[in-house]
Amino acid sequence: NSNLDLTIGSKSFGSIAYKAKIIYNSDGSKEYIADNEAILYETSEGYKFIYDSINGYVLYDYIGNETSITLPEYINGKIYKINLPNSLNVNKIIIPETVLSIPNDFSNMIYLKEVVIQEGVTSIYPTTFYGCSSLERVVIPEGVTSIGSSAFRGCSSLDNISLPDSLSYIADDAFYDTGFYKQESNWIDG
């Protein structure tokens, strides 16, 4: 347990962590090498990341007890990618402003009921929330300019959507097969 900024494999600080297999940090997080030699990082809040030199940090799991989570802004001072399992048992996710584009890695999360996207995000990729059948509410902030194909397709419980004025592109099928889409009163022609 150290206040030093140690990284597995680093030769800094006299190479103390060069051959380390696990490092416990003063903030409660730990960094360790998995059986497959991948470097893993686990925060004290239960967020699990994998690190490699090509992708950087990737959030791949949450093992905490909370059902409403706010994703970290950074991991070790760096922006990260998201690749969460669709079996994740959380019903609310708050996506921080440091995530500029939301990838399609939230699809088919059957327990997810609410998503709050903080200002700073500019685009929502195709199939991002595809098949999140329990999703009821999404807060899309000003600054989001595009929503990709099938981004919310199959979110059958999603029937109330507020869109920001900053939107300049919404794919034709972005909201197909949602509760909102099925309500004829939501369409201009009725």
Disulfide bonds with the S-S distance in Angstrom:
none
